[in-house]
């Protein structure tokens, strides 16, 4: 368990997990200026059994980014601010990338992020859940779920997610999520 730590103004990833298993982050505080590029809070690659809970992450890039080969990732009760939000993907650029299975994002708050949760990938993603996501966005597209035409996303669940009122919209490609409860903005409609 990684508990009660603070990371400020890292030049790249604040925390970079590669090939890790069964690790919990609790009460972690990460911060970097909004204009700092490539300052992901926590990057997860080819890892499984990772839990991130009760933490605050404010960076110029992704609060949490999840790369190929990762599974059983649980993100709960984090406050995410400034940058892009939580990113699942940006995959499919390189050969031999591995699928991702079992990603859960619940009870999180996003404050002035470009997106809440975004998913950009060309590899298989399945068994993914985004529940009770709250917050504000700095763009009109807080929900971005873009999946590969050749390998569409499967078993996606979205429930009780609330973003800005007004002109916010979602962007969805090659995905038909199971919509539970209310969605603001309307997602993949």
N, C-alpha and C positions, 0 to 999 in steps of 0.2 A: 504494500500500500504506500502510495505517495500522498502525504497529508500535510496541510497547513504550510504550503510554500508559496512564494511570490517570485515571479520573473518579470523584469521590466526592461524594455527597450532592446530586446535581442535583435541582432542584425539579420537573422533568418528565422527558422523555426525556433520557437521557445522550447518546445519538447518534441522530439522526433522518435517515434517508436517504429522499429523495424524488426520483424521476426519475434515479437514479444507475445507472451501468453499469460492470462490470468492476472491482470494488474488493475488495481483500482486507484483512481485519482479522486481525492476528496478535499474540498475546501482549498482549491488551488486558485490563485489570483495571478492573471497574466495581463500585461498592458504594454502597448506600443502606440506611438502617434498614428492618427488616421492616415497620414500621407506616407507612412513607411511601407514600402512594397515587400512582398514575399515574407511577411512576418506572421505566418500561421501560428496560432496559439499552440495547438496540439496536432501533430500530423501522425496518422496511423497508417502503416503499410505492412501487408503480409503478417498481420497479427490477429489474435483471437482472444476472446474473453476479456475485453477491455471495458471497464466501467468508468465513466466520468460523471461525478455528481456534486451538487452543491458548490459550484465554482463560478467565478466571474472572469470572462475573457473579453478584452477589448484590444483589437489589433487593426492594422491597416489592411489585412488580407483575411483569410478564413479563420474563424474562431476555432473550428475543428475541421480538419480535412481528412478524408478516409480514402486510402488508395487500394489498389488491387490486392486480391488474396486475403482481404480482411473479413472477419466474420464474428458474429456474436458480440457486436459492439453496442453498448447501452449508454446513452447520453441522457441524463435526467437532471432537472432543476438547475440548469446553468443559465446565467445571464450573459448574453452575447451582444457586444456593441461595436459600432464604428464600421468595420470592414464588410466582408461579403456574407457573413453568416456561417452556416455549416454546409460544407461541400462534400457530397458523396460522389466521387468519380473524378472527372477530367481524365478519363481512361481511354484506352484503345489506340493510343498513339504508338505503342511499342509492341513487338511480337511477344507471345507467350505470357500475356497478362492473365491473371487468374480471376475467376468469378468472385463475387462478394455475396454472402448470405447472412441474414440475421442482423440487420441494422435497426436499432430502435432509438427514436428521439422523442422524449416525452417531457411535458411540463417545463418547457424552456421559454425564456423571454428574450426577444430580440429588440434592441433599441437603436434606431437609425442605421440599420444595416442595409446593404444593397439588396440582398435577398434574405429571406428567413432561412429556408433550407433549399439548396439547389442540388440537382442531380444531373451531371453531364458525363455520359459514358458511352462507350462502344462495346462494352463487355457485359456479360450476363449479371444482372442483379435480381435477387429474389428474397422474399420474406423480409420486407422492409416496412417499418411502421413509423409514422409521424403523428403524434397525438398531443393535444393540448398545447399547441404552440401559440404564443401571444407576442405582440409587439408592434413596432412601427418600422417603416422602411424608408430609405432615401430614394427609392426608385418606384416606378409604377408596376414592376413585376416582382413581387415578393416571393412568389412560388414559381420555380422553374424546374420542371421534370422533363428532361430531354433524354430519351432512350434510343438505342440503336434500332434502325429499321430491320437489320438482319438478326438482332438478338433483342427483341422487345423486353421490357421489364415485366416481371411476374410477381404476383402476391404482394402488391403494394397496398397499404392501408393508411388512410388519412382520416383523422377525426378530431372534431372540436378545435379547429385552428382559426385564430382571429388575428387579422392584420389591420392595416389602415382602412378606414372607411373612405368612400369616394371613388376615385378613378383607378384604384389598384386592380390588377388582372393577373391571371396565371398564364404560363406558357407550358404546354404539354405536347410531347411528340412520342408516338409509339408506346403509349402507356394507357391502361384503363384501370385506375386505382379503385379499390373498394372504398367508397365515401361513407363515413360514419359521422353522425351528428352534423353540426353546422360547419360551413367553410366560408371564410371571408378573407380574400375574395373567393368567388365561386371558382372551384378548382377543376380543371379538365372537363368543363361542361360544354 
